[in-house]
């Protein structure tokens, strides 16, 4: 298990856990970041990431990406 920020570009990973405050977890859940869902890292720029999740591309900042464990 590792934070999403350490995943390799183009590699599909299953989300194991979403950490952080309740407010942050709920926000990420509305974007589709729930345990069991597959997420693919598209690109990483200065720690911020763009991912493909549930047929959508989503950009999240580094602070949120480190809370997503794959």
Residue pairs with C-beta under 8 A, 6 or more apart in sequence:
1 16
1 17
1 69
1 70
2 69
2 70
3 65
3 66
3 67
3 68
3 69
3 70
4 13
4 39
4 41
4 49
4 51
4 65
4 66
4 68
4 69
4 70
5 44
5 47
5 49
5 62
5 65
5 66
7 13
7 39
7 41
7 70
8 41
9 41
9 42
9 43
9 44
10 40
10 41
10 42
11 40
11 41
12 38
12 39
12 40
13 38
13 39
13 40
13 41
13 70
14 36
14 37
14 38
14 39
14 70
15 33
15 34
15 35
15 36
15 37
15 38
15 39
15 68
15 69
15 70
16 35
16 69
16 70
17 35
17 68
17 69
18 25
18 28
18 29
18 33
18 34
18 35
18 67
18 68
18 69
19 25
19 67
19 68
19 69
20 28
20 64
20 67
24 64
24 67
25 67
27 64
28 60
28 64
28 67
28 68
31 53
31 58
31 60
32 53
32 54
32 56
32 58
33 39
33 53
33 68
37 53
37 54
38 53
39 51
39 52
39 53
39 68
39 70
40 51
40 52
40 53
41 49
41 50
41 51
42 49
42 50
42 51
42 52
42 57
43 49
43 50
44 50
46 62
47 61
47 62
47 65
48 59
48 60
48 61
48 62
48 65
49 59
49 60
49 62
49 65
50 57
50 58
50 59
51 57
51 58
51 59
51 60
52 58
